[in-house]
Amino acid sequence: MIKAATVEHASHRAMVVGASRGIGLGLVHALLARGWQVTATVRDSARMPQALAELQTQYDAALEIVELDLADAARPAQLAASLGVQALNLLVISAGIMGPDHQRAEQAGQKETGELFDLNAMAPLRLARALLPAMASHGVIGFVSSRMGSVSLNDSGDRELYRASKAALNSLTRGFAVNEAIPAGVGVLNLHPGWVQTDMGGVDAPVTVEQSVTGLADVLEGALGRLEQRFVDFEGQTLSW
Protein backbone atom coordinates (compact mmCIF):
# COMPACT_ATOMS: atom_id res chain seq x y z
CA MET A 1 0.00 0.00 0.00
CA ILE A 2 1.37 3.41 -0.98
CA LYS A 3 1.21 5.73 2.01
CA ALA A 4 0.42 9.43 1.88
CA ALA A 5 3.31 11.81 2.45
CA THR A 6 3.08 14.61 4.98
CA VAL A 7 3.21 17.31 2.29
CA GLU A 8 -0.16 18.13 0.75
CA HIS A 9 -0.53 19.30 -2.86
CA ALA A 10 -4.28 19.90 -3.05
CA SER A 11 -3.77 23.00 -5.19
CA HIS A 12 -1.31 21.20 -7.48
CA ARG A 13 -2.39 19.30 -10.56
CA ALA A 14 -0.53 16.49 -12.29
CA MET A 15 -1.15 14.55 -15.48
CA VAL A 16 0.16 11.00 -15.83
CA VAL A 17 0.17 9.69 -19.39
CA GLY A 18 0.01 5.93 -19.71
CA ALA A 19 -1.83 5.19 -16.46
CA SER A 20 -3.44 1.88 -17.32
CA ARG A 21 -0.84 -0.29 -15.61
CA GLY A 22 2.66 -0.57 -14.23
CA ILE A 23 4.64 2.55 -13.43
CA GLY A 24 2.02 4.96 -14.76
CA LEU A 25 -0.74 3.44 -12.65
CA GLY A 26 1.56 3.34 -9.64
CA LEU A 27 2.43 7.02 -10.06
CA VAL A 28 -1.23 7.96 -10.17
CA HIS A 29 -1.73 6.17 -6.84
CA ALA A 30 1.40 7.70 -5.29
CA LEU A 31 0.50 11.27 -6.29
CA LEU A 32 -3.12 10.93 -5.15
CA ALA A 33 -1.89 9.65 -1.79
CA ARG A 34 0.27 12.79 -1.50
CA GLY A 35 -2.71 15.07 -2.05
CA TRP A 36 -2.30 15.91 -5.74
CA GLN A 37 -5.16 16.46 -8.15
CA VAL A 38 -4.41 13.95 -10.91
CA THR A 39 -5.49 13.56 -14.51
CA ALA A 40 -4.73 10.03 -15.69
CA THR A 41 -4.78 9.08 -19.35
CA VAL A 42 -5.71 5.69 -20.77
CA ARG A 43 -5.62 4.51 -24.34
CA ASP A 44 -9.19 3.19 -24.32
CA SER A 45 -11.63 4.32 -21.66
CA ALA A 46 -13.97 1.46 -22.57
CA ARG A 47 -11.33 -0.95 -21.23
CA MET A 48 -10.75 0.74 -17.89
CA PRO A 49 -8.37 -1.25 -15.67
CA GLN A 50 -10.03 -2.34 -12.44
CA ALA A 51 -7.24 -0.85 -10.32
CA LEU A 52 -7.73 2.58 -11.88
CA ALA A 53 -11.50 2.36 -11.49
CA GLU A 54 -10.97 1.56 -7.81
CA LEU A 55 -8.77 4.63 -7.41
CA GLN A 56 -11.53 6.69 -9.04
CA THR A 57 -13.97 5.42 -6.43
CA GLN A 58 -11.52 6.00 -3.57
CA TYR A 59 -10.37 9.50 -4.52
CA ASP A 60 -13.48 10.72 -6.36
CA ALA A 61 -13.03 14.28 -7.70
CA ALA A 62 -9.26 14.25 -7.09
CA LEU A 63 -8.85 11.86 -10.03
CA GLU A 64 -9.92 12.59 -13.60
CA ILE A 65 -9.53 9.94 -16.27
CA VAL A 66 -9.29 10.92 -19.94
CA GLU A 67 -8.71 8.98 -23.13
CA LEU A 68 -5.46 9.52 -25.01
CA ASP A 69 -4.03 7.42 -27.81
CA LEU A 70 -0.47 8.59 -28.48
CA ALA A 71 -0.71 7.16 -31.98
CA ASP A 72 -3.42 9.74 -32.78
CA ALA A 73 -1.43 12.77 -33.98
CA ALA A 74 -4.40 15.14 -33.53
CA ARG A 75 -5.12 14.20 -29.92
CA PRO A 76 -2.35 16.22 -28.16
CA ALA A 77 -3.65 19.53 -29.48
CA GLN A 78 -7.20 18.59 -28.49
CA LEU A 79 -6.07 17.67 -25.00
CA ALA A 80 -4.11 20.90 -24.63
CA ALA A 81 -7.16 22.94 -25.64
CA SER A 82 -9.27 21.18 -23.02
CA LEU A 83 -6.78 21.96 -20.24
CA GLY A 84 -6.27 25.67 -20.71
CA VAL A 85 -3.22 27.76 -19.89
CA GLN A 86 -0.97 26.97 -16.90
CA ALA A 87 -3.25 24.19 -15.67
CA LEU A 88 -0.57 21.61 -14.81
CA ASN A 89 2.28 21.67 -12.31
CA LEU A 90 3.48 18.23 -13.30
CA LEU A 91 3.33 16.19 -16.49
CA VAL A 92 4.68 12.64 -16.53
CA ILE A 93 4.76 10.70 -19.80
CA SER A 94 5.30 7.01 -19.08
CA ALA A 95 3.91 5.25 -22.14
CA GLY A 96 6.23 3.02 -24.15
CA ILE A 97 6.83 -0.43 -25.66
CA MET A 98 9.76 -2.87 -25.77
CA GLY A 99 9.58 -3.49 -29.51
CA PRO A 100 10.16 -6.75 -31.41
CA ASP A 101 11.38 -9.82 -29.55
CA HIS A 102 14.45 -10.23 -31.74
CA GLN A 103 15.78 -6.71 -30.92
CA ARG A 104 18.17 -6.85 -33.88
CA ALA A 105 18.64 -3.99 -36.32
CA GLU A 106 19.26 -6.26 -39.31
CA GLN A 107 16.03 -8.16 -38.66
CA ALA A 108 13.82 -5.13 -38.08
CA GLY A 109 11.37 -3.89 -40.68
CA GLN A 110 10.27 -0.32 -41.20
CA LYS A 111 6.84 -0.94 -39.68
CA GLU A 112 8.06 -2.34 -36.37
CA THR A 113 10.90 0.14 -35.95
CA GLY A 114 8.60 2.97 -36.96
CA GLU A 115 6.10 1.99 -34.26
CA LEU A 116 8.85 1.55 -31.66
CA PHE A 117 10.55 4.89 -32.26
CA ASP A 118 7.30 6.79 -32.68
CA LEU A 119 5.76 5.58 -29.41
CA ASN A 120 8.96 5.65 -27.34
CA ALA A 121 10.55 8.86 -28.63
CA MET A 122 8.56 11.04 -30.99
CA ALA A 123 5.05 10.74 -29.53
CA PRO A 124 6.18 11.78 -26.02
CA LEU A 125 7.91 14.83 -27.49
CA ARG A 126 4.87 15.75 -29.60
CA LEU A 127 2.68 15.53 -26.53
CA ALA A 128 5.04 17.53 -24.30
CA ARG A 129 5.37 20.23 -26.94
CA ALA A 130 1.60 20.47 -27.33
CA LEU A 131 1.03 20.61 -23.55
CA LEU A 132 3.82 23.08 -22.75
CA PRO A 133 1.37 26.05 -22.72
CA ALA A 134 -0.67 24.13 -20.13
CA MET A 135 2.32 23.92 -17.77
CA ALA A 136 2.44 26.35 -14.85
CA SER A 137 5.59 28.33 -14.19
CA HIS A 138 8.16 26.31 -12.19
CA GLY A 139 6.40 23.07 -13.14
CA VAL A 140 8.12 19.87 -14.29
CA ILE A 141 7.78 17.60 -17.30
CA GLY A 142 9.03 14.08 -16.62
CA PHE A 143 9.78 11.65 -19.44
CA VAL A 144 10.05 8.03 -18.33
CA SER A 145 13.21 6.98 -20.11
CA SER A 146 15.62 4.24 -19.06
CA ARG A 147 19.21 3.68 -18.06
CA MET A 148 19.26 1.62 -21.24
CA GLY A 149 18.93 4.89 -23.17
CA SER A 150 22.36 5.98 -21.95
CA VAL A 151 25.06 5.64 -24.60
CA SER A 152 27.93 5.98 -22.12
CA LEU A 153 26.49 3.35 -19.75
CA ASN A 154 25.83 0.77 -22.47
CA ASP A 155 28.35 -1.92 -21.60
CA SER A 156 26.38 -4.95 -22.83
CA GLY A 157 24.75 -3.97 -26.12
CA ASP A 158 21.65 -6.08 -25.52
CA ARG A 159 18.14 -4.99 -26.56
CA GLU A 160 19.66 -2.69 -29.11
CA LEU A 161 16.41 -1.45 -30.66
CA TYR A 162 14.83 -0.56 -27.32
CA ARG A 163 18.06 1.12 -26.21
CA ALA A 164 18.16 3.16 -29.41
CA SER A 165 14.55 4.30 -29.00
CA LYS A 166 15.23 5.53 -25.45
CA ALA A 167 18.46 7.19 -26.55
CA ALA A 168 16.40 8.95 -29.22
CA LEU A 169 13.95 10.10 -26.54
CA ASN A 170 16.82 11.53 -24.49
CA SER A 171 18.23 13.32 -27.52
CA LEU A 172 14.90 14.77 -28.67
CA THR A 173 13.99 16.00 -25.21
CA ARG A 174 17.34 17.77 -24.87
CA GLY A 175 16.51 20.23 -27.62
CA PHE A 176 12.99 20.64 -26.25
CA ALA A 177 14.31 21.37 -22.76
CA VAL A 178 16.95 23.90 -23.83
CA ASN A 179 14.97 25.74 -26.49
CA GLU A 180 11.37 25.54 -25.26
CA ALA A 181 10.63 24.20 -21.77
CA ILE A 182 13.31 25.92 -19.68
CA PRO A 183 12.82 29.34 -21.37
CA ALA A 184 9.10 28.92 -20.56
CA GLY A 185 9.93 28.35 -16.88
CA VAL A 186 9.45 24.56 -16.88
CA GLY A 187 12.02 21.99 -15.79
CA VAL A 188 12.57 18.65 -17.53
CA LEU A 189 13.49 15.26 -16.08
CA ASN A 190 14.45 12.12 -17.97
CA LEU A 191 13.66 9.35 -15.51
CA HIS A 192 15.03 5.86 -15.05
CA PRO A 193 12.42 3.99 -12.97
CA GLY A 194 14.72 1.06 -12.24
CA TRP A 195 14.31 -2.53 -13.37
CA VAL A 196 10.75 -2.86 -12.14
CA GLN A 197 8.38 -5.78 -11.63
CA THR A 198 5.97 -4.84 -14.41
CA ASP A 199 4.73 -6.68 -17.49
CA MET A 200 7.77 -5.30 -19.32
CA GLY A 201 10.30 -5.78 -16.52
CA GLY A 202 9.21 -9.29 -15.55
CA VAL A 203 8.97 -11.08 -12.22
CA ASP A 204 12.75 -11.30 -11.76
CA ALA A 205 13.15 -7.53 -11.57
CA PRO A 206 14.61 -6.41 -8.22
CA VAL A 207 12.49 -3.25 -7.80
CA THR A 208 8.78 -3.29 -6.93
CA VAL A 209 6.36 -0.86 -8.51
CA GLU A 210 5.79 0.75 -5.11
CA GLN A 211 9.52 1.30 -4.55
CA SER A 212 9.93 2.78 -8.02
CA VAL A 213 6.97 5.16 -7.96
CA THR A 214 7.62 6.31 -4.40
CA GLY A 215 11.13 7.28 -5.44
CA LEU A 216 9.97 8.84 -8.69
CA ALA A 217 7.36 10.92 -6.87
CA ASP A 218 10.05 12.16 -4.47
CA VAL A 219 12.30 13.10 -7.39
CA LEU A 220 9.51 14.83 -9.29
CA GLU A 221 8.34 16.85 -6.30
CA GLY A 222 11.91 17.79 -5.50
CA ALA A 223 12.40 19.11 -9.04
CA LEU A 224 9.54 21.63 -8.86
CA GLY A 225 11.00 25.09 -9.36
CA ARG A 226 14.34 23.85 -10.74
CA LEU A 227 14.82 25.17 -14.28
CA GLU A 228 17.12 22.51 -15.66
CA GLN A 229 17.14 19.16 -17.40
CA ARG A 230 18.50 16.12 -15.59
CA PHE A 231 18.75 12.41 -16.30
CA VAL A 232 18.16 10.68 -12.96
CA ASP A 233 17.02 7.37 -11.54
CA PHE A 234 14.20 6.71 -9.08
CA GLU A 235 16.60 7.20 -6.16
CA GLY A 236 17.65 10.65 -7.39
CA GLN A 237 21.07 9.58 -8.66
CA THR A 238 22.31 11.40 -11.76
CA LEU A 239 22.96 9.19 -14.80
CA SER A 240 25.38 9.78 -17.65
CA TRP A 241 23.83 10.54 -21.00
Secondary structure, 3 states (H helix, E strand, C coil): CCCCCCCCCCCCEEEEECCCCHHHHHHHHHHHHCCCEEEEEECCHHHCCHHHHHHHHHHHHHEEEEECCCCCCCHHHHHHHHHCCCCEEEEEECCCCCCCCCCCHHHCCHHHHHHHHHHHHHHHHHHHHHHHHHEEEEEEEEEECCHHHCCCCCCCCCCHHHHHHHHHHHHHHHHHHHHHHHHHCCEEEEEECCCECCCCCCCCCCECHHHHHHHHHHHHHHHCCCCCEEEEECCCCECCC
